[in-house]
């Protein structure tokens, strides 16, 4: 190919991700022109309402997908945790790059650690997953709505609207704002979202040449983990912004995963864990991971977790 077009949102983090991908592709293929096609998504425009109330995660991807289907762009890079579970006909996720730190970050101008928050402290987040787990640990906290890009959220914290805010560690690290992180939240207290920290590249199914061009960027261990986590969400039918956490890890040929579903007020939490050996075959490992995610979802449902999700869906 002589030219490759990357569709990207115009938020600083999305632009960083697209520019990083652009640089990697230019390094791999010096003779190919790699250009960015910036655009504003509906999710970037609607900042005063929770995503679950206005259409879910697809609000961040629709414009990019329309551009690819209209042949105005060839690929798009997304944060995996922000991706819907299904793709429009003709598009799919072909490459998953190496993950950054998958944890949630505690950010505050007043306190060095989550444990130092006083009774009734105001904590900002728009994530029901974070809200439910924070309240399970500290029912006294006041969780207040917080949306916008990373810079907007930090500005609101600096403006004194919150005692602390919770952000994805990966976004702060990628934007070189890790100095704002007081500490990474322990996953025992706040388990990450499915796919958190990982990036994926979506493109047209028919573009086999592009699939081959992207292959060197594919990170197998991250992809195996992501497949497990996304299988959990799919089985639970948790496509919207819901209080589901799924975190898989790979070490020494073993994949381990924990999954949680919680009441939004933290009053009840369903938890399941599983550990399985992997093989030397990537395709088999993907199947092992997907089955693990589905199995954990079914066990959560057997516990009664589906009642939480059904109630939330009915309230939307």
N, C-alpha and C positions, 0 to 999 in steps of 0.2 A: 504494500500500500504506500501511496505517496503522501497521503494526508489522513490524519485521524482526529475526530472532533469529540471533545469531552463535554457533555452537558453538566452543568453545575449550578447549584444555588449560589446566591451572591453573599451569603453570610460569611464572616471572616473564617470560621472553621471549615465550612464547605469549600471555600476558595483555597485554603491551605491544603486540604486533602486533594483537591483537583490539581493544584500546582505541583504538589509532591508527586502525584501520579504522572503528570506531564514530564517532569524531570527524569523520572525513572524510565519512562518509555523513550524519551529522547536519548538517554544514555544507552539503552538497549538497541535502538534503531536510529542511528545518526542521520540516515538518509531520509527519514520520514518526518514530515511536518506534523507536529502535535499542537492543536489549538484548543482554546477553551471557548465554550458557548455558555456564558453566564445568563441566568434567568432568575426571576423571583417566584417562589412557590406560594400557593395560597396559605400554607402553614406559616410562612414568614410574615404574612400580612395580618393574620388574625392572631393577636397576642393577648387579648383580654378574656379568652374563653379556653377552658380545658379542651385538649385535642379530642378526648372521648365524646365531647358534646357536639363537635362540628365535623366529624368524619374520620377521626383517627389518624394513624401514621401516614396514610396515603396522601395526605395533604402536602407532604414534603416531597413526594416523588412524582405526582401525576404530570406536572408540566414537563419534567425531564423525560418521562416515558413517552409523552405525546411527541416531543421533539425527535426521539429516536424512531418512533413509528412513522413519522413524517419525513424521515431521512434528512433531518436538520442537524442531527448529531449521531455519533456512532456508539458511544458508551456513556455510562454515568456511574460515578462512584458514590456510595452511600455508607452511612454508619449502619451496620447490620441491625443494631437494636432499634433503629427507626424505620426499618423496612417492614411493610405489610407481609403477611404470610403467603400471599399469592401474587402472581405477576400477570399483566395484560397478555392476551394472546399474541404470540410472536416474540416475547421478551422473556429472559430468564437470567438468573445469577450464575455467572461462569467462573469468577475468580474471587477468592477470599484471601486477602493479604495478611501478613503477620500481625497479630494483635498487639496493641499497646496495653498498659495497665488497665485491667477490667473493673477495678473497684470504684466505689463512690468516694468523693473527697469532701472533708469537712472544711469549710471556708468561713472564717470569722475575723472581724477586726477587734473583737473584745475578749475572745476566749481561745486558749491554745488547744483545747481538746473537747470533744463532745461531752465527756464526763463532767466538765466544769460548767456546763449550761445550768443556770439557776432555775428554780421552780417557775413554770409558766413562760419560759423563754420562747421568743418568736423565731421559728425556723422556716425558711423559704424553700419550696419545691413544688413542682406541678405534677410530680410522679406519684401515683397512688401506691406503687410498689414501695417507694421510699417512705412515703407517709405511713403506711401500715406497719412497716418494720420499725421505724423510729418510735411510733406510738406504742408498739409492743414493748419496747425497751424503756420508754419514758412517756407514760400516759398523760403526764402533766404538761407536756409541750404544746404550744400553739402552732400548728402547721398552717402557714399562709401561702396562698397561690403565688407562683412565680414562673413566668414564661419570658421568652425573648432569647436572643443569642447570648453567648457567654459574656460579652462586654456589657450588655444591657443588664444582665443579672448581677454582675459585679458592681455596676453603677448603683443599682438599687440597694445593695448591701452597704456600699460606701456612703449612700445618702441617709443611712440610719434607719431604713425601713425594716430591717431584720437584725436579730442578734447573731444569726448564722444562716448560711445557705448550704445546700448539698448539690454538688455538681459531679458529672462524670470526670474521673481523674484523667482519662485519656484526652478529653478535649482541652483541658487546662495545660497538659504536658505538650500537646501538639502546637498550641498557640504560645508556647514558652511563657506560660503564666503559672508554672509550678510553684513559684514563690508565694502564691496566694493560698496554697494548700497547707493547712495546719497539720493534718494527718489523714491517712487513708482509713476509711471506716473498716473495721474488722468484718470480714464476710460472715462471721458467726452472728453478728448483730444485723448487718444489712447486706443481704445476698444480692449480687448484681443482676441486672436484666439480661435476658437471653441475647447473646451476641454483643454485649457491651465491650467496648474497646477494639472491636474488629471492624474492618472496612471491606465492602464487597463491590464488585464491578458488574453492573448489569448491561446486557447488550442484546442485539437481535439474535434469535435462535439460528437464523439462516446464515449468519456471517461467520462461516467456519474459519476463514483466514484470521479474523479478529480473535477468535477463541485461541488459535495457535500463538498469536502475538502476545496474548495476555498470560499464557501458561507459565512463563518464568517467574511471574509475580505471585503465583498461587502458593500458599503456605499450608501444607497438608495437615499438620497438627492443629492449627487454628481452625481449618475447615472442618475437621472431624468434630471438634468441640462445638462449633457453630451448628453443625447438623444435629447434634444431640439436643442442644438448647432450643433450636427452632422446631424440632419435632415435638418437644414438650408443649410449646405454645400452640402448634397446629392441633394436637390431640385435645387440648383443653379449649380449643376454639377461642383463644384469647387474642384475636387480631387487633382489638382496640387497646387503648391504654388502660390496662387492668393490673391489679395487684398480684402479678405472677413474677416470681424470680426463678431463674434457672442458671446454674453455674457448673460447667464441666471443666475438669483439669486432666492433663495427661502427664504422667511421670513414670519412667522406667517401664514402658510398655503396658501401663495400666491406665484406664480411663475411669475417673470417679466423677460423680455428679450429685448435686443436691438440688432439690426443687421445692418451692414454697408457694402456697396460696394463702392470703390472709384477708381478714375483714379489714376494711379501710380504716377503722378506728383502732386496729391492733388488738382487739379483744380476743381474737381467735386466730390461730395460725396452724395450717396443715403442712407437714414437712415429710419428705421422703428422700432417701439416699440410696445410691447403688454404686457398686464397683465391679468392673469387668476387665478381663485381659484383652489386649488387642493382638492383631496378627502382623505379619510383614506385608500384607496386601492392603493398599489404600482403599480400594473399592469395598472390600469386606469390612474394613474398619468403619467406613461411612455407614454401612448397613447396621453394624453393631451399635454405632452411636445413635442412629435414628430409632432403632428398636429400644434402646435405653431410654431415650426421651419419651417415647410412646408409653413404655412400661411405667415410668415414674408418673406420667399423667394419669394413667388408669388407676394407679394406686392412690393418688390424691383424690380422684373421683370416688373411689371406693370408701375413702375416709369421709367424704361429704363435701369436698372442696367445690364441686360443681354448684352447690347451692349458693355460695358466695358469688360466683361468676354470673349465675343466672339472675340473681337479684340485682347485680350491677347493670347487666344488660337491660333488664326491665326498666331501670331508672333512667336510662339514657334517652 
